[in-house]
C-alpha cells in the first residue's frame, strides 16, 4: 500500500476553486480507481492549508503508471492558479497500520 500525500497553502478563499479544478463535483477524477480512499483535509487554524492524500493499492511502478494514465500533470497544472505554496508532495510506503 502506498500513501500519496500533498500539503498545500492555497491562496486566500480559493478552496472551492481548487476543489473544482482538482476534480470537482464531489467525484474522484477518472483513472483513480486504484486509490482505495482519497481525502482532503483543512487545517483548523488556517483554512487555506489543505492536505490531500489517498491510499494506492499497488507497487510504485503501478502508481506511476496510474498517475500518468489519470493525467496527474494536467491536474496539477489546473490547480496551480489556486495554490500559493506546495508544502509537501510525495509518495510513501505504508509500513504499519494501527486500528482501533
C-alpha positions, 0 to 999 in steps of 0.5 A: 500500500502506498500513501500519496500525500500533498500539503498545500497553502492555497491562496486566500478563499480559493478552496472551492476553486481548487476543489473544482479544478482538482476534480470537482463535483464531489467525484474522484477524477477518472483513472483513480480507481486504484486509490482505495480512499482519497481525502482532503483535509483543512487545517483548523487554524488556517483554512487555506492549508489543505492536505490531500492524500489517498491510499494506492493499492499497488507497487510504485511502478503501478502508481506511476503508471496510474498517475500518468494514465489519470493525467496527474500533470494536467491536474496539477497544472489546473490547480496551480492558479489556486495554490500559493505554496506546495508544502509537501508532495510525495509518495510513501510506503505504508509500513504499519497500520494501527486500528482501533 
